[in-house]
């Protein structure tokens, strides 16, 4: 993979800084807009999720929807969680370059590609909403977030940085991934009463398979591997983790930001801090107004903890293992479908941790080399959710 030299980084780094500052300013403007709009008699009221949907298609509601898409993969759907994820990711990237003692798990797997990755993901998200936002109404939810956590980032990680890959990844994500998710969610999942996460991740897999096939047939879409420049500076020595209690706690935290390809504690802390602040401001604002955010986060942490402990040997052998898979699929789907009872939380967390990661690993090993193996992870999300959520439903009904 392409990792920037110091000379190559100055231009992209400056553009990335401008993008990041612009993103923060947009978030700040939205926050002030929301506060002013929903203030009366000196009292600030942060709007609930239902308020946002009811005010569609107002500009404020649309802007909050698009920004909320950034944290939707974790089922949080809130602009403050999204802001925390981006700022935490930026801190993680800065630490990976200038304060490695504090970097935690190196963001985006130590590739140095996070600026390109987040740029492609954000562009894919904006294009998706521009092209497919018309499908959203005050009464319907649509998976416009899908491109942010799928093909654009995967293409950057597979083919390297640069504007060619960044732009083409964003375009293909908006043209292939988002409509695939829309079709499967609306014409398969909803009619059959299946959790929509199944349609989301199947759409990501389908769109990505088509896109990677196009890149193989039309190599001009990406940067050939032989044209990618190797690192100009030696990589710092990597200490072998002790895989003890501290490592387990850090790994559980990092799993919260694994789905957008960050896998970093700072990014996870930022997102969790943002969504908890949103919950404090209004419990019916994040997590689709379900009011079960705290229980869902606890169950997500539990499934990661069980998975990291059970599959710690795989982490030690392979260096990475998809213990995050049930955190963004099985567990939130079960909690939002059947409620936040201890039985639902524990059963979904344990079954998800035992089934989803090894299934993802088995499928990823069979993905062709010209495709990113994340396809195995999203297929595992679909299969695991399809298998486990009905079991949870039977336990609830018993």
SEVOMI-82937 format. One line per 8 residues: their letters; for each residue x, y, z of N, C-alpha, C. Coordinates in steps of 0.1 Angstrom, whole numbers, plus 5000, padded with zeros to 4 digits. Each point is the difference from the previous one (the first is absolute). Example, Ala and Ser with C-alpha at 12.3 -4.5 7.8 and 13.67 -1.06 7.14 Angstrom:
BEGIN
AS	5132 4943 5078 4991 5012 5000 5009 5012 5000  4996 5011 4993 5009 5011 5000 4992 5011 5008
END
This chain:
BEGIN
XXXXXXXX	5008 4988 5000 4992 5012 5000 5009 5013 5000  4994 5010 4994 5008 5012 4999 4999 5008 5014  5012 5003 5004 5001 5008 5012 5008 5013 4997  4995 5011 5004 5006 5012 4995 5014 5003 5005  5008 5005 4991 5013 5006 5004 4997 5014 5006  5010 5006 5007 4998 5013 5005 4997 5010 4990  5007 4999 4988 4997 5010 4989 4986 4998 4995  4996 4988 4998 4987 4997 4994 4989 5004 5010
XXXXXXXX	5002 4999 5013 4990 5002 5009 4996 5014 5002  5009 5010 4997 4997 5014 5003 4987 5005 4993  4999 4997 4987 4989 5004 4993 4987 4994 5005  4999 4986 5000 4988 4994 5005 4997 5003 5014  5010 5001 5008 4998 5003 5014 4994 5014 5002  5004 5010 4992 4994 5013 5001 4986 5000 4995  4997 4992 4989 4986 4999 4996 4992 4993 5010  5005 4990 5006 4993 4993 5010 4997 5009 5012
XXXXXXXX	5010 5008 5004 4997 5009 5011 4989 5010 4997  5000 5005 4988 4989 5009 4996 4987 4992 5000  4999 4988 4996 4988 4992 5000 4996 4998 5014  5009 4996 5009 4996 4998 5014 4995 5012 5007  5007 5012 4998 4996 5012 5006 4986 5004 4994  4998 4998 4988 4987 5003 4994 4989 4991 5006  5003 4987 5002 4991 4991 5006 4996 5004 5014  5010 5004 5008 4997 5005 5014 4992 5012 5000
XXXXXXXX	5003 5010 4990 4992 5012 4999 4985 4997 4997  4998 4990 4991 4987 4996 4996 4992 4994 5013  5007 4991 5007 4995 4995 5012 4996 5011 5010  5009 5009 5002 4998 5011 5009 4988 5009 4996  4999 5002 4986 4988 5007 4995 4987 4993 5003  5001 4987 4997 4988 4992 5003 4996 5000 5014  5010 4999 5009 4997 5000 5014 4993 5013 5005  5006 5011 4995 4994 5013 5003 4986 5002 4994
XXXXXXXX	4999 4995 4988 4987 5001 4993 4989 4992 5008  5004 4988 5004 4990 4991 5007 4997 5007 5014  5010 5005 5007 4998 5007 5013 4990 5012 4998  5003 5008 4990 4992 5012 4998 4986 4996 4996  4999 4991 4991 4987 4996 4994 4990 4994 5011  5006 4992 5009 4992 4993 5010 5001 5007 5014  5003 5012 5000 5001 5008 5013 4987 5008 5001  4995 5000 5012 4989 5009 5003 5000 5003 5015
XXXXXXXX	4997 5012 5003 4999 5005 5014 5013 4997 5007  5011 5001 4993 5013 4998 5006 5004 4986 5002  4992 4990 4996 5002 4986 5002 5005 4994 4987  5011 4993 5000 5005 4993 4988 4995 4986 5000  4993 4996 4989 4995 4987 4998 5006 4993 4988  5008 4990 5003 5006 4993 4989 4990 4991 4994  4997 5001 4987 4989 4992 4994 5002 4985 5000  4989 4993 5002 5000 4986 4999 5001 4995 4986
XXXXXXXX	5002 4987 4998 5001 4995 4987 4987 5002 4992  4989 4998 5007 4987 5002 4994 4998 5014 4995  5006 5010 5008 4999 5014 4995 5007 5002 4987  5012 4994 4999 5007 5001 4987 4992 4994 4989  4995 4988 5002 4992 4994 4989 4987 5008 4997  4994 5005 5010 4987 5007 4997 5002 5013 4993  5012 5006 5001 5003 5012 4993 5006 4998 4986  5002 4988 4996 5004 4998 4986 4990 5006 4990
XXXXXXXX	5004 5006 4989 5014 5001 4996 5006 5014 5002  4999 5005 5012 5006 5013 5003 5015 4999 4999  5007 5011 4997 5015 5000 4999 5007 4995 5012  4995 5004 5012 5006 4996 5013 4999 4985 5002  4988 4995 4997 4998 4985 5001 5009 4993 4991  5001 5004 4987 5009 4994 4991 5014 5000 5004  5005 5011 5005 5013 5002 5004 5003 4990 5012  4991 5000 5009 5002 4991 5012 5000 4986 4996
XXXXXXXX	4992 4996 4990 4999 4986 4995 5013 4996 4994  5006 5009 4991 5012 4997 4993 5012 4998 5010  5001 5009 5010 5010 5000 5010 4998 4987 5009  4988 4997 5003 4997 4988 5008 5004 4987 4993  5000 5001 4986 5004 4988 4993 5014 4995 5004  5009 5009 5004 5014 4997 5003 5001 4990 5011  4991 5001 5010 5000 4991 5011 4989 4989 5000  4993 4999 4988 4989 4991 5000 5004 4985 5000
XXXXXXXX	5012 4997 4995 5005 4986 5000 5000 4994 5014  5001 5008 5010 5000 4995 5014 4986 5001 5006  4990 5004 4991 4986 5002 5004 4998 5012 5009  5008 5010 5000 4999 5012 5008 4992 5011 4993  5003 5002 4987 4993 5010 4992 4999 5013 5007  5011 5007 5003 4999 5013 5006 5012 5008 4996  4998 5013 4998 5011 5009 4995 5011 5001 5011  4997 5000 5013 5010 5001 5010 5009 4988 5000
XXXXXXXX	4994 4988 4999 5008 4988 4999 5009 5000 4987  4995 5005 4989 5008 5001 4988 5011 5010 5002  4998 5011 5006 5010 5010 5003 5011 4993 5008  4996 4993 5011 5010 4994 5008 5008 4989 4993  4994 4993 4991 5007 4990 4992 5011 5007 4991  4996 5010 4993 5010 5007 4991 5011 5007 5008  4997 5006 5011 5010 5007 5008 5009 4990 5007  4994 4989 5005 5008 4990 5006 5009 4993 4990
XXXXXXXX	4995 4998 4988 5008 4994 4989 5011 5009 4996  4998 5013 5000 5010 5010 4996 5011 4999 5011  4996 4999 5013 5010 4999 5011 5008 4988 4999  4993 4989 4997 5007 4987 4998 5010 5000 4989  4996 5007 4989 5010 5001 4989 5012 5009 5003  4997 5011 5007 5011 5009 5004 5009 4992 5010  4995 4993 5009 5008 4992 5010 5008 4990 4992  4995 4993 4990 5007 4990 4993 5012 5006 4993
XXXXXXXX	5000 5013 4997 5011 5006 4993 5010 5007 5009  4994 5006 5011 5009 5009 5008 5001 4996 5015  4991 4991 5004 5000 4996 5015 4997 4986 5001  5008 4991 4994 4997 4986 4999 4998 4993 5013  5006 5006 5011 4997 4994 5013 4986 5000 5004  4993 5010 4995 4986 5003 5003 4990 4995 4989  5005 4994 4990 4991 4998 4989 4990 4988 5002  5003 4991 5009 4991 4988 5002 5002 4991 4988
XXXXXXXX	4990 4993 4996 5000 4993 4987 5001 5010 4989  5010 4998 4992 5003 5010 4989 4988 5001 4991  4995 5012 4997 4988 5002 4993 5001 4995 4986  4989 4994 4995 5000 4994 4986 5011 4990 4998  5003 4992 5011 5009 4989 4999 5015 5004 4997  5003 5012 5004 5014 5005 4998 5004 5003 4986  4990 5001 4991 5004 5003 4986 5004 5014 4997  4996 5009 5009 5002 5015 4997 4990 5005 4990
XXXXXXXX	4990 4993 4997 4991 5004 4989 4987 5006 5006  4999 5003 5013 4988 5005 5005 4995 5013 4994  5008 5010 4996 4995 5012 4994 4993 4996 4986  5006 4992 4992 4993 4996 4988 4988 4992 5003  5000 4991 5009 4989 4992 5004 4988 5008 5004  5002 5009 5009 4989 5008 5005 4995 5009 4989  5009 5005 4992 4995 5009 4989 4991 4993 4990  5005 4987 4996 4991 4993 4991 4987 4996 5006
XXXXXXXX	5000 4996 5013 4988 4996 5007 4990 5012 5001  5005 5012 5003 4992 5012 5001 4994 5004 4986  5009 4999 4990 4995 5003 4987 4989 4990 4995  5003 4988 5003 4990 4989 4997 4986 5003 5007  5001 5004 5012 4988 5003 5008 4992 5012 4994  5007 5010 4996 4994 5012 4995 4994 4997 4986  5007 4992 4992 4994 4996 4987 4988 4991 5002  5001 4991 5009 4988 4991 5003 4988 5008 5003
XXXXXXXX	5001 5009 5009 4989 5008 5004 4995 5009 4989  5009 5005 4992 4996 5008 4989 4992 4992 4989  5005 4988 4998 4993 4992 4990 4988 4992 5004  5000 4996 5013 4989 4991 5005 4992 5006 5011  5003 5013 5004 4993 5006 5011 4985 5001 4997  4996 5000 4988 4986 5001 4996 4992 4989 5005  5006 4988 5004 4993 4989 5005 4995 5002 5014  5006 5009 5007 4997 5002 5014 4988 5010 5002
XXXXXXXX	4991 4996 5009 4989 5008 5003 4998 5001 5015  4991 5008 5005 4998 5001 5014 4995 4987 5006  4995 4990 4992 4995 4988 5005 5009 4988 4998  5011 5002 4992 5009 4989 4997 5014 5002 5003  5007 4990 5004 5015 5000 5002 5006 4993 4988  5012 5005 4995 5007 4994 4989 5014 4999 5003  5008 4990 4995 5014 4998 5003 5009 5009 4992  4998 5013 5001 5009 5009 4993 5014 5001 5005
XXXXXXXX	5002 4994 5012 5013 5000 5007 5010 4990 4994  4995 4990 4992 5008 4988 4997 5013 5003 4994  5001 5010 4991 5013 5002 4993 5011 5005 5009  4996 5006 5012 5010 5005 5009 5008 4989 5006  4995 4988 5002 5007 4989 5007 5002 4988 4991  5002 5002 4988 5001 4988 4991 5011 5002 4989  4995 5001 4988 5009 4999 4988 5010 5011 5000  4997 5013 5001 5010 5011 4999 5012 4997 5009
XXXXXXXX	4998 4997 5013 5011 4998 5009 5008 4987 4996  4992 4990 4996 5007 4987 4996 5008 5002 4988  4996 5008 4990 5008 5002 4988 5013 5007 5004  4999 5010 5009 5013 5007 5004 5009 4991 5007  4995 4991 5008 5009 4991 5007 5006 4989 4991  4992 4996 4990 5005 4990 4990 5009 5006 4990  4997 5012 4995 5008 5005 4988 5009 5012 5004  4999 5005 5012 5009 5011 5004 4993 5013 4999
XXXXXXXX	5007 5011 5004 4995 5013 5000 5000 5007 4986  4998 5012 5000 4999 5008 4988 4986 5004 4996  4999 5010 4992 4987 5005 4996 4992 4991 4991  5008 4993 4991 4993 4990 4991 4992 4990 5008  5006 4993 5009 4993 4990 5008 4990 5006 5009  5003 5012 5006 4991 5006 5010 4987 5004 4993  5001 5006 4988 4988 5005 4993 4992 4988 4994  5008 4991 4994 4993 4989 4993 4993 4991 5011
XXXXXXXX	5006 4998 5011 4994 4993 5011 4987 5006 5005  5001 5013 5001 4987 5007 5005 4989 4999 4989  5004 5002 4988 4990 4999 4989 4994 4986 4999  5008 4990 5000 4995 4986 4999 4992 4997 5012  5004 5005 5012 4992 4997 5012 4986 5006 4999  4999 5012 4995 4987 5006 4998 4992 4994 4989  5006 4995 4989 4993 4995 4989 4996 4985 5002  5008 4993 5008 4998 4985 5001 4996 4996 5013
XXXXXXXX	5006 5005 5011 4997 4994 5013 4987 5005 5005  4998 5013 5000 4987 5006 5006 4988 4995 4993  4999 5000 4986 4988 4994 4994 4998 4985 5003  5011 4993 5001 4999 4986 5004 4993 4998 5013  5005 5008 5010 4993 5000 5013 4986 5004 5000  4997 5011 4992 4986 5004 4999 4991 4989 4994  5004 4993 4990 4992 4990 4994 4998 4988 5010  5011 4996 5006 4998 4988 5009 4992 5003 5012
XXXXXXXX	5002 5012 5006 4993 5004 5012 4985 5002 4997  4997 5007 4989 4986 5003 4997 4992 4989 4993  5007 4991 4993 4993 4989 4992 5002 4986 5006  5009 4999 5010 5002 4987 5006 4998 5000 5015  5007 5009 5007 5000 5000 5014 4986 5005 5006  4995 5011 4995 4988 5005 5005 4988 4991 4997  4998 4995 4988 4989 4991 4997 5001 4987 5008  5012 4995 5003 5001 4988 5007 5001 5002 5015
XXXXXXXX	5000 5012 5005 5002 5003 5014 5013 4997 5006  5011 5001 4992 5013 4998 5004 5007 5012 5005  5009 4999 5010 5008 5012 5004 5006 5007 4988  4999 5013 4999 5005 5007 4989 5015 5000 4999  5007 4997 5011 5015 4999 4999 5004 4989 4991  4992 4990 4998 5003 4989 4990 5001 5006 4986  4990 5008 4997 5000 5007 4987 5012 5009 4998  5003 5007 5011 5011 5010 4999 5013 4993 4997
XXXXXXXX	5003 4989 5007 5013 4994 4998 5000 4991 4987  4989 4994 4997 5000 4993 4987 5002 5010 4988  4994 5011 5001 5002 5010 4990 5014 5005 4999  5007 5001 5012 5014 5004 5000 5008 4989 4993  4997 4987 5003 5007 4990 4993 4998 4999 4985  4987 5001 4996 4997 4999 4986 5006 5012 4992  4998 5012 5005 5006 5011 4993 5015 5000 4999  5007 4995 5011 5014 4999 5000 5005 4989 4991
XXXXXXXX	4994 4989 4999 5004 4989 4991 4999 5006 4985  4990 5007 4997 4999 5005 4986 5011 5011 4998  5002 5008 5010 5010 5011 4998 5014 4994 4999  5004 4990 5008 5013 4994 4999 5001 4993 4987  4990 4994 4995 5000 4994 4987 5003 5010 4989  4993 5012 5001 5003 5010 4990 5014 5005 5001  5006 5001 5012 5013 5005 5001 5010 4990 4994  4997 4987 5001 5008 4990 4994 4999 5001 4985
XXXXXXXX	4988 5002 4995 4998 5001 4985 5005 5013 4994  4999 5011 5008 5005 5013 4996 5010 5005 5010  5012 4996 4999 5011 5004 5010 5003 5014 5000  4995 5008 4990 5003 5014 5000 4992 5007 5011  4990 4993 5006 4992 5006 5011 5008 5002 5013  5011 4992 5001 5008 5000 5012 5015 5001 4997  5008 5001 5011 5014 5001 4998 5006 4986 5000  5006 4996 4989 5006 4986 5001 5010 4999 5011
XXXXXXXX	5001 4988 5006 5009 4998 5011 5015 5004 4997  5004 4997 4988 5014 5003 4997 5003 5014 4999  4990 5009 4999 5002 5014 4999 4999 5007 5014  4997 4992 5010 4999 5006 5013 5014 5001 5006  5003 5011 5006 5014 5002 5005 5000 4994 5014  5011 4993 5004 5002 4995 5013 5003 5011 5010  4999 4997 5013 5003 5009 5010 5014 5005 4999  5002 5013 5003 5014 5006 4999 5007 4999 5014
XXXXXXXX	4992 4998 5010 5006 4999 5014 4997 4986 5006  5010 4995 5007 4997 4987 5006 4989 5000 5010  4992 4990 5000 4989 4999 5010 5006 4998 5014  4994 5006 5010 5005 4999 5013 4998 4985 5005  5009 4995 5009 4999 4987 5004 4986 4997 5007  4994 4989 4998 4988 4997 5006 5002 4990 5012  4995 5005 5011 5002 4991 5012 4989 4990 5000  5004 4988 5004 4990 4989 5001 4991 5002 5012
XXXXXXXX	4987 5001 4998 4991 5002 5011 5000 4988 5010  4997 5003 5012 5000 4989 5010 4986 4994 5001  4990 5006 4993 4987 4994 4999 4993 4998 5014  5004 5008 5009 4995 5000 5013 4987 5008 5002  4997 5003 5012 4988 5007 5004 4999 5014 4993  5011 5007 5000 5001 5014 4994 4998 4999 4985  5006 4990 4994 4998 4998 4985 4986 4997 4997  4994 4991 5008 4986 4996 4998 4991 5013 5000
XXXXXXXX	5001 5008 5011 4992 5012 5001 5002 5009 4989  5013 5002 4995 5002 5009 4989 4994 4995 4987  5001 4986 4998 4995 4994 4988 4985 5001 5000  4993 4999 5011 4985 5001 5000 4997 5015 4996  5007 5009 5006 4997 5014 4996 5002 5003 4985  5011 4995 4995 5004 5002 4986 4989 4994 4991  4994 4989 5004 4990 4993 4992 4988 5009 4996  4998 5010 5008 4988 5009 4998 5002 5008 4987
XXXXXXXX	5013 5003 4996 5002 5007 4988 5006 4992 4989  4999 4987 5001 5006 4991 4990 4991 5000 4987  4987 5001 5001 4992 5000 4988 5004 5010 4989  5003 5013 5004 5004 5009 4990 5015 4999 4997  5006 4989 5004 5014 4997 4996 5010 5009 5008  4996 5004 5012 5009 5008 5009 5007 4991 5010  4992 4992 5008 5006 4991 5009 5010 5006 5010  4996 5012 5006 5008 5008 5008 4993 5004 5012
XXXXXXXX	5007 5000 5012 4993 5004 5012 4996 5014 5001  5008 5009 4994 4996 5014 5001 4987 5003 4991  4999 4993 4989 4989 5002 4992 4987 4995 5007  5002 4988 5006 4989 4994 5008 4996 5009 5012  5009 5005 5007 4997 5009 5011 4993 5012 4996  5004 5006 4988 4993 5012 4995 4986 4997 4997  4997 4989 4993 4987 4996 4996 4991 4997 5012  5005 4993 5010 4993 4996 5012 4997 5013 5008
XXXXXXXX	5010 5009 5001 4998 5012 5008 4989 5008 4993  5000 5001 4987 4990 5008 4993 4986 4994 5001  4999 4987 4999 4986 4994 5001 4995 5000 5015  5009 5000 5009 4996 5001 5014 4995 5014 5003  5007 5010 4995 4996 5014 5001 4986 5002 4994  4998 4994 4988 4987 5001 4994 4989 4993 5008  5003 4989 5007 4990 4994 5009 4997 5008 5012  5010 5007 5005 4998 5009 5011 4991 5012 4996
XXXXXXXX	5003 5005 4988 4991 5011 4996 4986 4996 4997  4998 4988 4995 4987 4995 4997 5001 4985 4998  4995 4992 5009 5001 4985 4998 4993 4995 4988  4991 5008 4994 4993 4995 4988 5006 5006 4987  5012 5005 5001 5006 5006 4989 5009 4990 4992  5010 4993 5007 5008 4990 4993 4993 4987 4999  5006 4991 4992 4995 4986 4999 4985 4999 4995  4997 5009 4991 4987 5000 4994 4989 5003 5010
XXXXXXXX	5003 5007 5011 4990 5004 5010 4995 4988 5008  5008 4989 5000 4995 4988 5007 5001 5001 5015  5008 5009 5005 5002 5001 5014 5008 4989 5007  5006 4991 4992 5007 4989 5006 5015 5001 4997  5005 5012 4997 5014 5002 4996 5009 4993 5010  4999 5003 5013 5009 4996 5010 5000 4984 5001  4989 4994 4999 5000 4986 5000 5006 4994 4987  4998 5007 4989 5005 4995 4988 5016 5001 5000
XXXXXXXX	5005 5011 5005 5014 5002 5001 5006 4989 5009  4993 4997 5011 5005 4990 5010 5000 4986 4993  4990 4997 4992 5000 4987 4993 5010 5000 4990  5003 5011 4993 5011 5000 4990 5013 4998 5006  5002 5006 5011 5013 4998 5007 5001 4986 5005  4989 4994 5005 5001 4986 5004 5003 4990 4989  4994 5002 4988 5003 4991 4989 5014 5001 4996  5006 5012 5000 5014 5002 4996 5009 4993 5011
XXXXXXXX	4996 5002 5013 5008 4995 5011 5000 4984 4999  4989 4994 4998 4999 4986 4999 5008 4995 4988  4998 5007 4988 5008 4996 4988 5015 5001 5002  5004 5011 5006 5015 5002 5001 5006 4990 5009  4992 4996 5011 5006 4990 5009 4999 4986 4994  4989 4997 4994 4999 4986 4994 5010 4999 4988  5001 5010 4992 5009 4999 4988 5013 5007 5002  5005 5001 5012 5013 5007 5003 5011 4992 4993
XXXXXXXX	4999 4987 4999 5010 4992 4994 5001 5004 4985  4989 5002 4994 5000 5004 4985 5006 5014 4999  4997 5009 5009 5006 5013 5000 5016 4999 5001  5004 4991 5008 5014 4998 5002 5007 4994 4988  4993 4991 4994 5005 4993 4988 5000 5008 4987  4989 5007 4998 4997 5007 4987 5004 5015 5001  5000 5005 5012 5003 5015 5001 4987 5008 4999  4989 4995 4995 4988 5007 4999 4989 4989 4998
XXXXXXXX	4988 5003 5006 4989 4990 5000 4987 5008 5000  4990 4996 4993 4987 5009 4999 4991 4998 5012  5004 5003 5012 4992 4999 5011 4989 5011 5001  5002 5010 4991 4990 5012 5000 4987 4996 4993  5000 4989 4992 4989 4998 4991 4986 4999 5007  4999 4993 5011 4986 5000 5007 4997 5014 5006  5010 5008 5003 4998 5013 5007 4992 5009 4991  5001 4999 4987 4993 5009 4991 4989 4992 4991
XXXXXXXX	4996 4989 5005 4990 4992 4993 4990 4993 5009  5005 4989 5005 4991 4991 5008 4995 5007 5013  5008 5006 5007 4996 5005 5013 4991 5012 4999  5003 5011 4993 4991 5011 4999 4987 4996 4993  5000 4990 4990 4988 4996 4994 4991 4993 5010  5006 4992 5008 4992 4993 5010 4994 5009 5011  5008 5009 5004 4995 5010 5011 4989 5009 4994  5002 5005 4988 4990 5009 4995 4987 4992 4996
XXXXXXXX	5002 4987 4997 4988 4992 4996 4992 4995 5012  5007 4995 5010 4993 4993 5011 5002 5007 5013  5006 5012 5001 5001 5007 5012 5013 4997 5007  5002 5008 5011 5013 5000 5007 5000 4992 5013  4993 4989 5000 5000 4991 5012 5013 4993 5001  5004 4997 5012 5013 4993 5002 5001 4987 4992  4990 4993 4998 5000 4988 4992 5004 5003 4986  4993 5010 4994 5003 5004 4986 5015 5005 4999
XXXXXXXX	5004 5008 5009 5013 5005 4999 5011 4989 5001  4999 4992 5010 5010 4989 5003 5000 4990 4989  4988 4995 4996 4999 4990 4990 5005 5004 4986  4996 5012 4996 5005 5005 4987 5015 5003 5001  5005 5005 5011 5014 5003 5001 5009 4987 5000  4996 4990 5007 5007 4987 5001 4999 4993 4986  4988 4998 4995 4999 4992 4988 5007 5008 4988  4999 5013 5000 5006 5007 4990 5016 4999 5000
XXXXXXXX	5005 5000 5012 5014 4999 5002 5006 4987 4997  4992 4989 5002 5004 4987 4997 4999 4996 4985  4990 5006 4993 4997 4995 4987 5006 5010 4989  4998 5013 5002 5003 5009 4989 5015 5002 4997  5009 5001 5009 5014 5002 4996 5006 4988 4993  4999 4988 5004 5006 4989 4992 4993 4998 4987  4987 5003 4999 4993 4999 4987 5006 5011 4990  5002 5012 5006 5006 5011 4991 5014 4996 4996
XXXXXXXX	5008 4994 5009 5013 4997 4996 5000 4989 4989  4991 4990 5002 4999 4989 4990 4996 5005 4986  4991 5009 5000 4996 5006 4987 5010 5009 4994  5007 5008 5008 5010 5009 4995 5012 4993 4994  5003 4988 5005 5011 4992 4994 4997 4995 4986  4987 5000 4997 4996 4995 4987 4997 5011 4990  5001 5013 5004 4998 5011 4991 5012 5001 4991  4998 5002 4987 5011 5001 4990 5009 5011 5004
XXXXXXXX	5013 4999 4996 5010 5009 5004 4998 5014 4994  4992 5002 4989 4998 5013 4995 4989 5008 5007  4994 4994 5010 4990 5006 5008 5004 5002 5014  4995 5010 5007 5004 5002 5014 4992 4989 5009  5007 4994 5009 4994 4989 5008 4989 5005 5009  4998 5013 5001 4989 5005 5009 4986 4994 4995  5000 4996 4988 4988 4994 4994 4996 4988 5009  5010 4992 5005 4997 4989 5009 4993 5005 5013
XXXXXXXX	5004 5011 5005 4995 5006 5012 4985 5003 4999  4997 5008 4989 4986 5004 4998 4991 4988 4997  5005 4990 4993 4992 4988 4997 4997 4993 5013  5010 4999 5009 4998 4994 5013 4990 5008 5008  5000 5013 4999 4990 5008 5007 4986 4996 4996  4998 4998 4987 4987 4997 4995 4996 4986 5004  5009 4990 4999 4997 4986 5003 4997 4999 5015  5009 5006 5008 4999 4999 5015 4987 5006 5005
XXXXXXXX	4997 5012 4994 4987 5006 5004 4988 4992 4997  5001 4994 4987 4989 4992 4996 4998 4987 5008  5011 4995 5005 4999 4988 5009 4997 5003 5014  5006 5010 5006 4999 5002 5014 4987 5008 5005  4997 5011 4992 4989 5008 5005 4987 4992 5001  4996 4991 4991 4988 4991 5002 5001 4992 5013  5012 4995 5003 5002 4992 5012 4997 5009 5012  5005 5012 5000 4997 5010 5011 4985 5002 5001
XXXXXX	4993 5001 4988 4986 5002 5000 4993 4988 5007  5004 4988 4997 4994 4988 5006 5003 5000 5015  5011 5004 5004 5003 5000 5015 4991 5011 5006  4997 5011 4994 4992 5010 5006 4985 4995 5001  4996 4993 4989 4986 4995 5000 4998 4988 5009  5011 4993 5004 4998 4988 5008 4996 5004 5014
END
